[in-house]
Amino acid sequence: MAVSSAGTAGKTVPDSPVLSDVMAELAALEEPRQREVNEKHGDDHGVNLSKLRAVAKRLKTQQDLARELWATGETAARLLALLICRPKAFDRGELDRMLRESRTPKVQDWLVNYVVKKSPHAEDLRSAWFDDPDPVVASAGWALTSERVVKEPEGLDLEGLLDIIEARMKGAPDRLQWAMNQCLAQIGIEHPEHRARALEIGERLEVLKDYPTPPNCTSPFAPVWINEMVRRKSL
């Protein structure tokens, strides 16, 4: 990378990386075996995420570059964009468009967790996305609702949320079902007055009961998840 010393009192500093340089670096990190693993989870790229994070750490926050990377539509580039962007710099409309044009689960997850949750528009978007007809968009609304269940439950109708989960979770599309199940578990974990009902709903619906869980990991089946986390909190 070229360097410039203009205005730095004798110090040299890197030029801002151009998009083509970063895209070339991402292309060089592509690994066929990694792509094969990622594609099993719906993510169409072959970049190891630890290496991607190392690139982001070197680049630091660069909002303009983040926008350019996002605009490429490439999954690895968009993931990098989400790591180097300034979350509060996006307006509400941008975040809504970004979610709707996100094509892969990892991009959707990182957008919600790394960007939207840090945005001043998070609550407005939570309300707007919650009942969206697109299940991916609705799942983002439920993910933000789970965040509020844990961190800022005041004003949430927890009984109403349990009513919706009880009525809709069993037949919901996979990503939406996962997000609703997470909300169910968080209500049961964080709010003892609703725990018995959350456990009963989970036991009766049996959503994710048979989900393959590696050793030393907690099952996403809500009754198991709730009881294990409550046990840990009591230690």
Sequence and secondary structure as in RCSB ss.txt:
>XXXX:A:sequence
MAVSSAGTAGKTVPDSPVLSDVMAELAALEEPRQREVNEKHGDDHGVNLSKLRAVAKRLKTQQDLARELWATGET
AARLLALLICRPKAFDRGELDRMLRESRTPKVQDWLVNYVVKKSPHAEDLRSAWFDDPDPVVASAGWALTSERVV
KEPEGLDLEGLLDIIEARMKGAPDRLQWAMNQCLAQIGIEHPEHRARALEIGERLEVLKDYPTPPNCTSPFAPVW
INEMVRRKSL
>XXXX:A:secstr
  EE TTSTT  EE    HHHHHHHHHHHB HHHHHHHHTTT    B HHHHHHHHHHH   HHHHHHHHHT  H
HHHHHHHHHS GGGS HHHHHHHHHH  SHHHHHHIIIIIGGGSTTHHHHHHHHHT SSHHHHHHHHHHHHHHHH
H  TT  HHHHHHHHHHHGGGS HHHHHHHHHHHHHHHHH GGGHHHHHHHHHHH TTTT    TTS  SSHHHH
HHHHHHHHH 
